């Protein structure tokens, strides 16, 4: 029998260390949360570990557990017509398949992030909705319990999973699109949890997704709002969103739920040309996060994106480009005014914009009294209660 040569002849410990270096880079589903939500978040052309696992059985055995550090799973395309009105029942079957796979290969302890995708056509409903929600959370936060949990779905589906009200009266103007909700918890608290059965039975530490783990980071990406700009009196439209008050994301109208996100120190919000009025909803959330330190916002398309939505006539529809930029300016003005009012009484001290296609400092700077520009597109509050602590 020929002796192994080259890479395969190295000691197993050395090979594992090399594999570990290849596994460090996070996939697009984690890195590209600032992009407009789409199926591309689940895809990547860079697959060094997968390619290595295909070379021979011995390397596949060494690589296998690393392949699922950043676990991604997409539910089937479901519509009420294809499932006799009970999408939740069909999703339960998909979830059971995923759970069996993770259990069979003992993958749970190695999963660092879990990304779950629901096709935009999905409209969760039916008799099994309650059961599906609890089993999904039991799997995600019990069996897996990753450092990062990302849900990619329509606002309506996110609302049903997180038990949040989503106002859909103007969804016709915005179009049914994909949103992203990504939650992060301290790494030392991640790993398979013993309370998965209690969560599944609806007897976890709380009845909200936000109360089940001490999340310290939140990312919300609501995608493009351009569709609404092509409608009559677009400025009166209500954005279908999980961050609106009156039963939505824990916020201004639900003071008793502020404790649910008491550990959040960083908040990232992404939307492409959101309506200025929606910034008041965002502000109400931020001031209800007692531990918030930093905020990141992105309200315009990336200048280096492979697809410039402003050059896409179909995406623009009847929207007037001048309205898009005018309302983005107003959105930053509204948010800056809100932050200037309440930021002095909380720990919040850093605001970072990721928009490089609009002159923001001239908009925000004069409004944020007591703040200074630390570097381009980054403002830092000086003075306040925490400076002497």
N, C-alpha and C positions, 0 to 999 in steps of 0.2 A: 504494500500500500504506500503510495507516494506521501512524503512528508509535507505538511502544510507549509507554505512559504508566504512571505510578505505580511500583509495585515493580519491574516489569520494565524500566523505563527507567534504573534505577540502574546504576552501573558494576559489572562482574562481580565485582571484588574486594570491593566493599561488600556485594553479595548473599551472597558466600561467607562473609563475616564474620558476617552475620546468621544464616546457616544454622549456622555454627559455634556461636553462642550457643544456638540451639535444640537442638543436639546434645549439649550439656554434661550434661544431666540423665540419670542412669543409669536404665534401665528397671526394672520391678518384679522381673525375674529376678535382678537384682543387689541392689537395695535391700531386698527383702523376704525375705531368706534366714532371718530370724528367725521368719517365720510357719510354720505347719504346712505341710509340703511338699504341693503339689498342682499340678494343671494351671494354676492361677491364677498361678503363678510365671512362666509363659510368656505371660501376657496382660497387656494394658494398655489402658486407655481413652484415655490421653493419647498421641496419635500426630501431633504437629505436623509432623514431617518427611515422614511418609507422606502426610499430607493435602496438604502443599505440593507433593510430587512428582506429585500427580494433577491439578494445575492446568494445566500445559502441558508440552510436550516439552523446552523449553529449561531450565525449572526442574528437571525430572526429571533431566536430564543433570548439573546442578550438585549436586543433592541425593543422587544415587544412591549414591555411595561412603559418604556419611555414614549412610545407612540401615542399613548392616551393621557399624557400629562395635561394637554389642553383638549379636553373632550368636547366634541361638537356633535349635535344630534338634531336632525330635522324631522318633524312630524310629516305625515303624508298630507298631500293636498286634499283637503276635505271641504265639502259643501253640504248644506242641508239636504240637497237633492241626492247626493251620493251616499248619504248615511241615514236616510229616512228621518232627518231632523235631529239625530243624536250624535253630534260630532264628538262629544266627550267620551262616549262609549268606544268609538273608533280610536281615539287618542289613548285610551286606557290600554288597548291592545298593543299599540306602538310602544308605550311606556313599559309594558310587561316584557316585551322583546329586548329593549335596551337594558332593563334591570337584570334579566337573566344573563345577558352577555357580560355585563360588568361583574356579576357574581361568579360566573363560570371561570373567568380568568383572573379573579381576585385583583381587579384593577383599582378599586375604590381608594385605597390608601395613597396611590400615586397620582391621583387627579388633582391638579393645581387650579384649573379653571374649567367651568362647565358652561357651554353655550348652547342654548335650546332655541330652535327656530320653528315658528309656526308660519306657514305660507299665508300671504295676505288674504287669500280667499277664505281662510278658516274663520268660522263664526261659532265659537264654542257655545254649546247649549245642550239641552236635553236632561233627562232624569239623572244621568251619571256625572253631571258637572261638579257637584259637591265632592263626590268620591274621587273624581279625577284630580281636582285641585289638591286635595289632601295627599293623595298618593304621589303626585308630582313633587310636592314639597317634602314629603317623607323621603323620596328618592334623592332629590337634589340636596337637601339640607340634613338628611339623616344618613343614608347609605354613602353618599359622596361627601357632602359638606366641604366644598372647595373654598379656596381663598377668594375666588371671584365667581359670582353667578351672573350670567348674562342671559336675558330673555329678549328675543327678537320677534316681534309680532305686531299686529295692529293695536291701536290704542284700546279698542274694545276688548280684545283678548287679554292684554296686559291688565286691564281693569278687573276682569273676572278672576284672573289668577291671584292678583294682589288684593282683591276685594276692595276696589276703589271705583267710585262712580265716574263715568266718562260721559260728558255731555256730547251727544252725537247729532244734535238738531241741525248743525251746519256741515255735516260730514260731506254732503253733496258738493259743497264748494271746494273743500280741501282735497277730496278724493280719498279713497281707502288706501292708506299707505302703511308702510312698516315703521314702527318705532323701536327704540332700544332702551331697555332698562338694565343697567349693570350695577351690581352691588359688590362691594369689597369688604372683607373682614380681616383682622390681623392674622398673619400666617400661623402664629402659634395656636390659634383657636380652630384652625382648619383641620380636616380629617374626619373619617367616619364617626358618626355620633350615635350614642345609645338611645337617643330619644326619638328615633325615626318612627317607631310604632305609635308613640303618643301623638306625634304630629299627624300621622296618617289617620288616627282615630279622632282628630280634631280636639285633642286635649294637650296641645303643646303649651309653651309658656305664654302664648298669646294667640289671637285669632288673625293677626296681620302678618304678612310677609316681613314687614319691617321690624316686628317684635321677636322674630324667631332667632335672630342672630345679632350680635353687637356690630352692625355694619359701621365702618368708619369712612367709607368712600362711596359716592353715588355718581353715576353718569347717566344722563338722560339725553337721548338723541331723537328729536321729533321729525327729522327729515325736512323736506321742502314744503313750504307753505305757499308757493307761487300760484298754485291753482286758484286760491281764494282771490287773488288780485285781479283776476279776469272777470269777477262777478260784480253786480251792481252794489254800490255802497259796501265794498269789501271790508272797510274799517269797522263795520258793525258785526262782523262774523265772529263766532265763538270757536276757538281752536279745539278740536277733539283732542283731549290731552289728559294724562293721569295727574297733572300737577294743578289742575283747576281746583278751586275751593268747593264748598258745599258737598262734602263727601268724597272728594278726590284725595290726592296725595296729602299726607298729614300737614296741615297748614293753618292759615289764619282763622278759618271758621271752625276748626276742631282743636281747641287748646288742650283738651284732655289727652290728645294723641301726640302732643309734642315730644313726650318722653320716648316715643317709639324710635326716634332717630337721634337720641341724645348723644350718641358716640360719633356722629358724622363730623369729620374734620375737613374733608375736601368734597366739593360739589362741582361737577362739570355739566354744563348745559350746551347742547348743540341744536340748532334749528336753522334752516336756510330761509332767510327773509321772513322771520316771524312777525306777526302783527304787533305793533307797539303796545296795545292793550294787554297782550299776553305777558308782558314784562311785569305787570303788577301781580299776576298770579305767581310768577317766579320769585318776586321779592317777598311775597307773603310766606313762601316756603322757607326761604333763606333765613329770615329773621326768627323762624321757629326752630332753628338748629342751634342749640346753646353752645355746642363745642366747635362750630364751624370756624375754620381758620382761613381757608383759601377757596376762591371761586375761579373757575375757568369758563369762558364763554366763547362761542363761535356762532356767528349769525349770518355769515356770507359764505359763498362757495370758495373752496380752496383755490388759490391761484395756480397751483401745480397739479391740479386734478387732471386725470386722463380724459375726463369728459367735462367740458365747461357748460353748465346748464344754461348760462346766458347766451350761448351760441346754438342752443337746441330749440328750434322754433316750435316743435311739438310740445316740449316741456313748458315753454313760456306761455303758449296759448294766447289768450287775449290780454295778458298782463302787460302793463306799460313799464318798461325798464326804469324810467325815471321815478315811478312810484316805489319800486323796490328799494332803491337807494335812499329816497326821501324817508320812507318808513323805517328803514334800518337806522338812520340817524336818530329818528324819534325814539326808536326802541332803546338805543343806548342812552339817550337823554332821560327817558323815563326810569330806566334801571339805575342810573347814576343818582338821580334825585331821591329815589327810594333808599338807596344804600347810604346816601349822605344823612338821611334822617335817623336811621336806626343803628348804623354801624358803630357809633361811639359807645354803645352800652353792651356790646358783645365782644367775643374774642376775635371775631373776623378782622383780618388785617391785610389780606392780599387778594387782588383781583387781577387776573391775567386774561387778556383777550388774545385769541388766535386768528383774528381777522387782519389780513395784510392788504386788503383791497379797498380800504376806506380809512380816511384820516380820523382816527378815534380820539387821540389825545386832545385835539382841539375841541372835541365835543364833551368829553368826560372831565378833562383837567379843571376847567373853571368851576365845575359843579362840586367836585370832591374837595371841599375845604378840609384841611387837616390830613390830606393825603399828598404823597409825592411820587413822581415817576422814578422808579428804581432803574428801569431799563425800558426800551421801546415796548409798548403794549403791556407793561406791568406797573400797577399802582400799589403802593404800600401805605397803610395808615400809620402815622406816628402819633404818639400820645395815647391816651386812653387807659383803661383800668388795668390792662395786662402788662404794660411797660414797666411797672414797678413791682411786679410779682416775680 
